[in-house]
Amino acid sequence: MIDDFFRHLFPRVVLERNLRLTYTFCLGGLAFTASLFLLASGVLLLFYYQPTPERAFTSILFLESAVWGGAYLRSLHRLTSHCFLLLIVLHTLRVILTGAYRRPRHLNWVIGCALLVLAVCAAYTGYLLPMDQLAYWATQTGMTLISSLPGGAVIHDLLVPDGVGLSLSLLRFYALHAVLLPGAIFSLSLLHFYRVRKNRGVLPYL
């Protein structure tokens, strides 16, 4: 799977017609590139962020005011997350409109939908981490909406057992955003690219 992943990123042969710019040009590849930017910028942010209710916001202020390039780094991470979500949504729409979810690519369609859900969850969990007023009330609204869904009370109690923005809930959002969700996204990305090469339907030269 890992060999196929790197062969997909760096193919030995590419047809000339597949290099022409189109409105759906490499949306999946662009989304994966955005995820690499998110990973790199996120790792750098870890050196300064402190996941406690008392220090989270002040650590962001310190990053933006006292660290060289800190404001740029945080803005890069935030804007790239928006691009990541947009590219995945556009890629999903392309798959729907072209019927690329049909057999034999139906399994990869399920994997892609799972990636979309994980990307939304990663964005949601990251929104709380700055612990400013906007982050607090947006997360509070989201958790209220989740609680109204069937089984949502269980999810609510799992994510925010002590209330939005308090010690345990902030730590759980931090762990999900920084470790668990990125790990799941990159694991499914490997599987996604592997299935693309195995199906060989979209790019026959693979």
Summary of the structure (lengths in Angstrom):
residues: 206
radius of gyration: 19.2
end to end distance: 14.1
largest distance: 56.9
contacts: 561
relative contact order: 0.14
helix: 73%
strand: 0%
